Amino acid sequence: MADVDLILMNGKVTTLDPQQPAAQALAIKDGLIDAVGTNEQIMRLARETTKVIDLQGQRVIPGLNDSHTHLIRGGLNYNMELRWENVPSVADALRLLKEQADRTPAPQWVRVVGGWSEFQFAERRMPTLDEINAAAPDTPVFILHLYGRALLNKAALNALGITSDSQNPPGGLIEKDSHGRPTGMLIAKPSALILYSTLAQGPKLPLEDQINSTRHFMRELNRLGVTSVIDAGGGGQNYPDDYEVIERLRNDDQLTLRIAYNLFAQKAGEELSDYERWVAMTEPGAGDAYLRMNGAGENLTWSAADFENFLEPRPDVAPHMEKELEPIVELLATNKWPFRIHATYDETIDRFLSVFERVNGRTPFETRFIIDHAETVSERNIERIKALGGGIAIQHRMAYQGEYFVHRYGERAAEATPPVTKMLEMGVPVGAGTDATRVASYDPWVALYWLTTGKTLGGMRLYPEANTLDRETALRLWTNGSAWFSGEAEQKGTLSAGKYADLAVLSADYLTVPAEEIKQISAELTVVGGRIVYASGAFASYDPPLPPASPSWSPVLHMSSPAQREGVYAPPQAMERACHDGCSHGCGLHGHQHQIAWATPIPTKDLKSFWGALGCSCFAV
């Protein structure tokens, strides 16, 4: 019998295994958990060849599993992107922007693509176009703000050829000043296509740098305790052409995450053809334990898109959506392909489920399907999802957009967005994730903070306590819950004998730290398949080598990663607060929803709606 390879002892092990929920130590052999128990029990298994690591009382959890992210696309771009996660002020964000612009060579751009909210900043606002142009007068800059808009400096407008003569694309707006000149603001109305198609025009990294970039992105996720992800595809991410980098990393044994990937229909009008071609090329489960095909979606047909842009009214999906969606779902059901579909609003989900029910009546579903996002799903439709054997993948998009949702739909409407506790009560599989990287951060601890406190990054409480989760339940959604969504619930998600040895030793005790410190947690030791893929602090000597980030001007090479930065999202000072915490200074016009005023342009043409010191006592407390 082979010796145990690794023993982790003297820890606080949260196994999430109901048969043995807590332990002090665990033994790993051949990439699997071999045994879990007390220090004494596990140390009996040690042999001369066994590596033993003393965890010094630190908390151990199953490796985190993001059930909906965009790692493959994100990895190709990670080394090019300036990240504003954990940046406490607009002033700091602009300083980082200037530093990166100064080192970025032509014709490259500076890109800030997701992971930030203006409500994290002390100033409680976005940077202005004038500030961006002052910080980067010569280097093109693209800054994505949620699903609603992008800010471009003058150099980017010139590089893209956007002029007074440029026409608005369908569903988008090129903002122009009173003289008809583009200001640099691109606005989704409500389609984000104008934002993403503009971003796609920027220079790409060479293949070798894309490989390096993906390795650094995986290491960043490992640094946060992530050991598995489910990649939801993406626009412009065609199969198999755009999977060369991730396949090369797998062939070279350089993956430090387990990746299950979905295939995303690419061109409007040709979605059925995409899936007919892919059904002939591959099948669910193709690959191995580190890289495997997971099914279809999250885009099955472009006509089904309900844009998650809370700066705009809810869009109705196309009237011909059902006609296009039904044959695709029929094809997938016939071939026993799992599938997932993007759906923000209950009205959209209702129409999808009617299609699914019709197909299921002819060709019964024999495998899982997933509703992604589901911020406003109703109890009735949760019941329908359960009846069809589906699950719901949720993400912390409301932590970034909650203030805008409340402004548009009201506080009551936001109290269960999504209704996670109701989903769990009704017995529907639920997995947690981020939907990173273009809007929300890839940081799972921000998501766990949001799930357990009900707060946005800006500190606004969205949910009453009854609609938040206790910490262990939230952790289950990020581990065992997510494993269902790749059909791997028997292989991962708990620390029990026979399952993958995927785990994280945390920098702070997630189960006991003050709530505001949850979003500061990272891992100090991350193990995937029994192999240490990241280590720091007391375990730094075990950290595996990684080539420096490339190219030489990469923000990743010159700045601490968000997971390493000191001081996360400082709560606003009393004079800057969003007035959702019992403020007694409400005004007659805005009540206690003043937080939106910090990020909405002042409507000076309508003095009755003027926000600021002259119009709302919120700013004079």
TAGI-V236637 format. One record per residue. N is the residue number from 1. RES is the residue in one small letter. PHI is phi in whole degrees, 0 to 359 (none if undefined). OMEGA is omega in whole degrees, 0 to 359 (none if undefined). NEAR is the number of other C-alpha atoms within 12 Angstrom. Layout:
<<N/RES/PHI/OMEGA/NEAR> <N/RES/PHI/OMEGA/NEAR>>
//
This chain:
<<1/m/none/182/7> <2/a/292/179/14> <3/d/287/172/19> <4/v/295/183/29> <5/d/278/188/30> <6/l/215/173/35> <7/i/237/171/42> <8/l/252/186/49> <9/m/230/177/36> <10/n/63/177/28> <11/g/240/170/31> <12/k/253/189/34> <13/v/266/172/40> <14/t/265/187/39> <15/t/274/189/40> <16/l/61/174/32> <17/d/267/183/25> <18/p/302/180/14> <19/q/285/180/15> <20/q/206/190/21> <21/p/291/183/21> <22/a/222/180/25> <23/a/203/175/34> <24/q/257/189/34> <25/a/208/174/44> <26/l/211/180/50> <27/a/244/184/46> <28/i/235/178/42> <29/k/216/177/32> <30/d/55/175/23> <31/g/82/182/26> <32/l/239/171/31> <33/i/292/180/38> <34/d/265/181/31> <35/a/199/178/35> <36/v/227/180/42> <37/g/178/178/33> <38/t/281/176/24> <39/n/305/183/29> <40/e/298/181/19> <41/q/298/186/19> <42/i/284/181/29> <43/m/293/175/29> <44/r/296/182/22> <45/l/273/184/32> <46/a/291/175/29> <47/r/235/184/19> <48/e/299/183/15> <49/t/272/184/14> <50/t/280/173/22> <51/k/279/180/24> <52/v/241/179/27> <53/i/240/176/31> <54/d/277/183/25> <55/l/276/173/29> <56/q/55/174/23> <57/g/82/183/23> <58/q/280/182/33> <59/r/287/177/37> <60/v/242/178/46> <61/i/228/170/52> <62/p/301/179/50> <63/g/302/181/52> <64/l/285/186/53> <65/n/227/180/52> <66/d/277/187/56> <67/s/280/177/55> <68/h/204/176/50> <69/t/213/182/46> <70/h/228/186/42> <71/l/294/186/48> <72/i/296/176/46> <73/r/293/181/37> <74/g/299/180/41> <75/g/295/180/39> <76/l/293/187/35> <77/n/246/190/44> <78/y/306/183/45> <79/n/289/179/43> <80/m/268/193/44> <81/e/259/172/46> <82/l/274/184/42> <83/r/260/178/44> <84/w/258/173/44> <85/e/303/175/44> <86/n/66/175/36> <87/v/269/193/37> <88/p/276/185/33> <89/s/209/173/31> <90/v/299/180/30> <91/a/301/178/24> <92/d/293/180/22> <93/a/298/179/34> <94/l/291/177/33> <95/r/297/178/23> <96/l/297/179/31> <97/l/298/180/39> <98/k/297/180/28> <99/e/300/181/22> <100/q/288/178/35> <101/a/298/182/38> <102/d/293/182/24> <103/r/261/184/25> <104/t/274/182/28> <105/p/279/172/19> <106/a/294/4/19> <107/p/263/184/22> <108/q/294/179/29> <109/w/252/162/43> <110/v/261/183/47> <111/r/235/169/44> <112/v/245/191/40> <113/v/236/174/39> <114/g/87/175/38> <115/g/91/184/42> <116/w/227/175/47> <117/s/222/178/47> <118/e/299/182/45> <119/f/284/174/44> <120/q/282/185/44> <121/f/280/177/36> <122/a/300/181/33> <123/e/283/178/32> <124/r/59/179/36> <125/r/205/172/30> <126/m/279/169/35> <127/p/292/178/38> <128/t/273/176/27> <129/l/297/177/28> <130/d/298/179/19> <131/e/294/180/23> <132/i/294/178/38> <133/n/294/178/29> <134/a/291/181/21> <135/a/287/184/31> <136/a/220/184/32> <137/p/285/189/24> <138/d/241/183/29> <139/t/265/178/33> <140/p/302/180/40> <141/v/233/174/48> <142/f/233/179/44> <143/i/237/179/45> <144/l/271/177/41> <145/h/245/180/40> <146/l/52/178/43> <147/y/265/192/41> <148/g/255/187/36> <149/r/197/174/39> <150/a/228/179/42> <151/l/252/179/41> <152/l/242/174/44> <153/n/280/183/38> <154/k/296/179/31> <155/a/296/178/32> <156/a/290/176/41> <157/l/301/179/35> <158/n/294/182/22> <159/a/296/183/25> <160/l/271/182/26> <161/g/72/178/18> <162/i/275/185/27> <163/t/228/177/24> <164/s/299/182/20> <165/d/272/183/13> <166/s/293/182/19> <167/q/265/177/20> <168/n/289/174/23> <169/p/282/176/21> <170/p/303/177/16> <171/g/76/181/23> <172/g/219/183/27> <173/l/222/169/27> <174/i/267/184/33> <175/e/293/179/31> <176/k/231/182/21> <177/d/277/184/13> <178/s/293/177/9> <179/h/262/179/11> <180/g/82/180/16> <181/r/268/179/19> <182/p/296/182/31> <183/t/277/188/31> <184/g/111/178/39> <185/m/261/172/36> <186/l/254/189/42> <187/i/236/175/36> <188/a/280/182/37> <189/k/224/356/30> <190/p/258/188/31> <191/s/286/177/36> <192/a/279/182/36> <193/l/303/179/30> <194/i/299/181/31> <195/l/285/185/40> <196/y/287/179/31> <197/s/292/176/20> <198/t/292/178/34> <199/l/301/183/36> <200/a/293/180/21> <201/q/278/179/21> <202/g/287/179/26> <203/p/300/177/22> <204/k/258/175/25> <205/l/281/171/28> <206/p/298/186/17> <207/l/306/183/22> <208/e/295/176/22> <209/d/289/175/27> <210/q/296/176/33> <211/i/296/178/38> <212/n/299/181/36> <213/s/299/180/41> <214/t/295/177/43> <215/r/297/180/41> <216/h/290/177/39> <217/f/294/177/42> <218/m/298/179/40> <219/r/296/178/42> <220/e/297/178/39> <221/l/292/175/46> <222/n/302/180/46> <223/r/300/180/43> <224/l/261/177/48> <225/g/91/180/49> <226/v/275/180/50> <227/t/239/180/51> <228/s/217/172/52> <229/v/217/168/51> <230/i/245/184/49> <231/d/272/186/44> <232/a/266/178/47> <233/g/73/179/43> <234/g/160/175/37> <235/g/298/182/31> <236/g/78/181/27> <237/q/249/187/32> <238/n/273/179/25> <239/y/255/4/31> <240/p/263/190/22> <241/d/304/187/12> <242/d/269/178/25> <243/y/250/182/32> <244/e/299/184/22> <245/v/295/184/34> <246/i/291/177/43> <247/e/292/179/27> <248/r/296/179/21> <249/l/296/177/29> <250/r/294/182/25> <251/n/297/179/15> <252/d/268/179/14> <253/d/57/181/18> <254/q/246/174/29> <255/l/283/177/38> <256/t/246/174/41> <257/l/226/168/48> <258/r/271/186/46> <259/i/234/167/43> <260/a/251/187/43> <261/y/236/176/49> <262/n/258/182/49> <263/l/258/193/49> <264/f/254/180/40> <265/a/301/193/40> <266/q/258/190/28> <267/k/247/180/21> <268/a/303/180/22> <269/g/92/182/20> <270/e/238/185/20> <271/e/296/179/31> <272/l/298/178/31> <273/s/297/176/21> <274/d/305/185/29> <275/y/288/175/38> <276/e/298/179/25> <277/r/292/184/20> <278/w/290/177/27> <279/v/300/179/27> <280/a/280/185/14> <281/m/264/189/15> <282/t/210/179/23> <283/e/206/178/25> <284/p/302/182/30> <285/g/93/179/23> <286/a/298/183/20> <287/g/120/181/20> <288/d/215/185/19> <289/a/291/180/32> <290/y/255/179/34> <291/l/210/185/33> <292/r/216/177/31> <293/m/282/190/38> <294/n/244/181/44> <295/g/129/187/43> <296/a/257/175/49> <297/g/108/11/45> <298/e/278/174/40> <299/n/266/174/39> <300/l/262/173/48> <301/t/208/184/41> <302/w/296/181/34> <303/s/291/180/33> <304/a/268/186/39> <305/a/290/170/37> <306/d/247/192/38> <307/f/295/186/32> <308/e/272/185/39> <309/n/253/185/35> <310/f/282/170/36> <311/l/281/180/31> <312/e/235/177/28> <313/p/299/178/21> <314/r/299/177/25> <315/p/274/170/27> <316/d/271/177/26> <317/v/290/188/31> <318/a/302/181/19> <319/p/296/180/15> <320/h/268/184/16> <321/m/304/185/26> <322/e/302/181/31> <323/k/297/180/22> <324/e/276/184/27> <325/l/287/189/39> <326/e/300/179/31> <327/p/295/177/27> <328/i/292/179/38> <329/v/296/177/43> <330/e/300/178/32> <331/l/299/182/34> <332/l/293/179/40> <333/a/295/180/31> <334/t/299/183/21> <335/n/264/176/26> <336/k/59/176/25> <337/w/266/167/37> <338/p/299/177/41> <339/f/213/177/46> <340/r/225/182/45> <341/i/215/178/45> <342/h/292/179/41> <343/a/204/181/41> <344/t/274/192/37> <345/y/251/181/33> <346/d/299/181/33> <347/e/299/178/24> <348/t/289/180/37> <349/i/303/180/39> <350/d/302/180/30> <351/r/290/177/30> <352/f/300/184/42> <353/l/295/176/36> <354/s/297/175/24> <355/v/296/182/27> <356/f/299/181/39> <357/e/295/178/28> <358/r/296/180/23> <359/v/295/180/26> <360/n/300/178/29> <361/g/295/179/15> <362/r/263/184/17> <363/t/229/186/22> <364/p/305/178/24> <365/f/297/179/29> <366/e/251/179/19> <367/t/212/190/29> <368/r/283/165/35> <369/f/226/189/43> <370/i/228/166/49> <371/i/267/181/50> <372/d/265/172/46> <373/h/92/170/42> <374/a/58/183/42> <375/e/301/184/40> <376/t/243/181/36> <377/v/300/182/37> <378/s/270/177/27> <379/e/299/179/26> <380/r/301/182/19> <381/n/283/171/33> <382/i/298/177/37> <383/e/299/181/26> <384/r/292/177/30> <385/i/300/180/38> <386/k/297/182/27> <387/a/298/180/23> <388/l/271/179/30> <389/g/85/182/29> <390/g/265/175/36> <391/g/226/182/44> <392/i/234/176/49> <393/a/260/183/49> <394/i/251/178/46> <395/q/221/186/49> <396/h/268/180/50> <397/r/297/180/50> <398/m/290/175/49> <399/a/296/180/47> <400/y/259/186/43> <401/q/243/187/43> <402/g/303/180/46> <403/e/300/180/42> <404/y/288/177/40> <405/f/298/179/35> <406/v/297/180/32> <407/h/299/183/28> <408/r/276/190/21> <409/y/247/178/21> <410/g/99/184/22> <411/e/296/182/24> <412/r/296/181/17> <413/a/296/183/23> <414/a/274/190/33> <415/e/292/177/30> <416/a/217/184/35> <417/t/229/3/43> <418/p/271/182/43> <419/p/279/189/39> <420/v/296/182/44> <421/t/297/178/32> <422/k/293/177/28> <423/m/303/182/36> <424/l/292/177/28> <425/e/301/184/17> <426/m/272/173/23> <427/g/80/177/22> <428/v/274/174/34> <429/p/301/180/41> <430/v/231/174/46> <431/g/237/183/46> <432/a/252/179/47> <433/g/193/187/50> <434/t/237/190/47> <435/d/61/179/43> <436/a/295/20/41> <437/t/237/193/46> <438/r/280/177/39> <439/v/230/180/41> <440/a/282/177/40> <441/s/291/173/43> <442/y/283/186/50> <443/d/285/181/50> <444/p/293/184/50> <445/w/284/170/48> <446/v/294/178/48> <447/a/295/179/45> <448/l/292/174/45> <449/y/299/180/37> <450/w/298/181/47> <451/l/296/187/49> <452/t/266/180/39> <453/t/252/184/34> <454/g/74/186/40> <455/k/251/170/43> <456/t/281/176/43> <457/l/300/180/47> <458/g/280/178/47> <459/g/93/179/40> <460/m/286/178/40> <461/r/278/179/37> <462/l/274/193/42> <463/y/243/170/33> <464/p/292/185/23> <465/e/304/181/18> <466/a/296/181/18> <467/n/258/174/28> <468/t/255/183/31> <469/l/249/170/31> <470/d/289/190/25> <471/r/295/181/29> <472/e/291/178/26> <473/t/298/178/24> <474/a/299/178/40> <475/l/297/178/40> <476/r/300/179/39> <477/l/297/182/46> <478/w/273/183/48> <479/t/228/181/47> <480/n/297/179/42> <481/g/298/182/39> <482/s/293/183/46> <483/a/298/178/42> <484/w/300/189/38> <485/f/284/171/51> <486/s/242/179/50> <487/g/68/186/33> <488/e/237/183/31> <489/a/297/179/23> <490/e/273/184/22> <491/q/254/186/29> <492/k/210/175/44> <493/g/109/173/46> <494/t/226/176/44> <495/l/261/181/47> <496/s/218/187/37> <497/a/305/177/28> <498/g/95/179/24> <499/k/268/180/35> <500/y/304/176/37> <501/a/276/179/44> <502/d/245/186/49> <503/l/202/177/51> <504/a/223/172/52> <505/v/259/194/50> <506/l/268/178/44> <507/s/287/178/36> <508/a/211/185/29> <509/d/280/181/29> <510/y/308/186/36> <511/l/284/186/28> <512/t/232/183/17> <513/v/294/173/18> <514/p/306/188/17> <515/a/305/184/26> <516/e/292/180/28> <517/e/270/180/27> <518/i/301/185/32> <519/k/284/174/42> <520/q/260/185/34> <521/i/289/169/38> <522/s/219/175/43> <523/a/261/171/47> <524/e/252/174/38> <525/l/207/178/45> <526/t/235/184/45> <527/v/236/176/46> <528/v/233/181/41> <529/g/59/179/36> <530/g/79/181/33> <531/r/255/177/35> <532/i/287/182/39> <533/v/250/176/44> <534/y/202/177/40> <535/a/206/178/33> <536/s/208/179/27> <537/g/59/182/22> <538/a/295/183/20> <539/f/254/189/26> <540/a/304/182/19> <541/s/294/180/16> <542/y/269/185/21> <543/d/293/181/23> <544/p/288/182/21> <545/p/292/178/16> <546/l/217/179/23> <547/p/300/177/20> <548/p/303/179/21> <549/a/297/177/31> <550/s/230/5/29> <551/p/285/188/30> <552/s/295/181/21> <553/w/266/185/28> <554/s/302/174/37> <555/p/303/182/37> <556/v/295/180/33> <557/l/283/190/25> <558/h/252/183/23> <559/m/230/173/23> <560/s/298/177/21> <561/s/294/177/31> <562/p/306/181/36> <563/a/289/181/37> <564/q/254/186/27> <565/r/287/177/20> <566/e/279/171/18> <567/g/71/178/20> <568/v/267/178/32> <569/y/349/180/36> <570/a/295/178/28> <571/p/297/182/28> <572/p/298/175/28> <573/q/291/184/19> <574/a/305/183/20> <575/m/286/182/20> <576/e/248/190/31> <577/r/293/186/35> <578/a/273/175/45> <579/c/59/175/35> <580/h/234/185/31> <581/d/238/178/21> <582/g/87/179/16> <583/c/306/179/24> <584/s/257/185/15> <585/h/245/180/25> <586/g/296/176/24> <587/c/257/183/24> <588/g/293/184/16> <589/l/276/189/20> <590/h/254/183/27> <591/g/58/180/25> <592/h/243/176/31> <593/q/247/186/37> <594/h/292/186/38> <595/q/303/182/43> <596/i/293/183/37> <597/a/295/182/37> <598/w/290/185/34> <599/a/240/182/30> <600/t/255/179/25> <601/p/305/182/18> <602/i/292/181/20> <603/p/279/188/15> <604/t/294/178/14> <605/k/285/180/10> <606/d/237/186/11> <607/l/295/179/14> <608/k/292/180/16> <609/s/255/184/21> <610/f/297/178/22> <611/w/254/179/30> <612/g/138/186/29> <613/a/300/182/18> <614/l/277/188/16> <615/g/238/187/25> <616/c/213/185/29> <617/s/292/175/28> <618/c/308/187/34> <619/f/265/180/28> <620/a/239/183/20> <621/v/285/none/19>>
//
